């Protein structure tokens, strides 16, 4: 149903997980743990999946913050739990407030400022990555919570892998040379982009220590039996949820 990133397991106060597609009730093509409330899956299936997921974490659904993501770089400082619209990153210092993003190829990024007890959840698709949304989220945390990147622990989650993320020349031109490559082995040159590496690069440039960054070894495409992939499944699929928050009580 989910994994707990190793980088966060040293912090007992922190709830930080990445779901997969198993142990839910949704039918094909959303099988089975579809947590994407904005997909065309049956609402009652999504509701049951969410209840199972949050119950397994001892979290009340009313404490979970979601946003309708639009692949831009708007960042919200969350003061109360609800469903928002138009934000691809959220930050908070409130306890028992759990930030979430949903993905099916895009890169999820979870940030924990261990000194100031603040968290962030980032949805970094290729457009958000080009807009430096991960770096901007850290800057927003600095402004709001006096966050120092050296105090941050980060998980760069499961997304499409570099070898599966073929893009056009126009998109490739938006990325720096260190996170893209040109493959000339075929009849037509192909461009590929590494979204994980691009987001890690932003973190490092901001000052997050490399040994405080964990990168998922999995791919939504290559490990499609475990993770949803919008590209591999031709746009008809579910969503994983990546969630982070500081729990004050046993049941938040």
Residue, then its C-alpha position, 0 to 999 in steps of 0.5 A: x500500500x505504501x513505503x516509508x522513505x528511509x531518510x525520514x525514519x529517524x524522525x518518530x514525529x513525522x508521517x511521510x509515505x509514498x503510496x503504490x497502486x496495491x491493496x485498493x478496490x478500484x477496477x481497471x484501468x485504475x486498479x487498484x489503490x487509486x487515490x486521485x480524487x480528480x480522476x474519472x474513477x468511481x467516486x465511491x471507489x476513490x473514497x474507500x481507497x482513501x479511507x483505507x490509506x488514511x486509516x492505515x496511517x491513523x490519520x483522519x481524512x479531515x486532516x489531509x490537505x490536497x490541491x488540484x494541481x496545474x503544473x505551475x509553480x504556485x506555493x501555498x502556506x497551509x493554515x487549515x486542512x481542506x482541498x485547494x486549487x491551483x497549487x503544486x506545492x504546499x508548506x506548513x508548520x502546523x502539527x496534525x496537518x498532512x500535505x499531499x500531492x498525487x502523481x502518475x509520472x511527475x516527480x513528488x518531493x517531500x521536505x522536512x525542516x527538522x530544526x523548525x519542524x516544518x514540512x513541504x510537499x511538491x508536485x514537480x512535473x516537467x513544467x514545474x521542474x523547469x520553473x524550479x518549483x522545488x527550489x522555490x519551495x525551499x525559498x518559501x520555507x526560508x521566508x515563512x519559517x526561517x528554514x535553512x536548507x542544511x537542516x532539511x531532509x528530502x525525499x525525491x519520489x517515484x516518477x518516470x525514469x530517464x530512459x522512458x521520458x522521451x521529449x521533443x526538442x522544444x521541451x529538451x531545450x528547456x533543461x540544462x545539459x546535465x539532466x538531459x541527453x541526446x540519443x543518436x543511435x536510431x534513425x531519428x535523434x531522441x531526447x531524454x530528460x532525467x526529472x529526478x536528477x533535475x530536482x536533486x540538482x535544485x536541492x543541492x544548489x539551494x544547499x541541502x546536503x547530498x547525504x540528506x537527500x533520498x531518491x526513489x530507485x523505482x520508475x512508474x513506467x518500468x515498475x508499472x505493476x506497482x506504480x501508476x504511469x500516465x504515459x505508459x497507460x496512455x492517460x487512463x490510470x490512477x494516482x499515487x499519493x505522497x504525504x507528509x506531516x508532523x503528528x502530535x497525537x497517536x491518531x491525528 
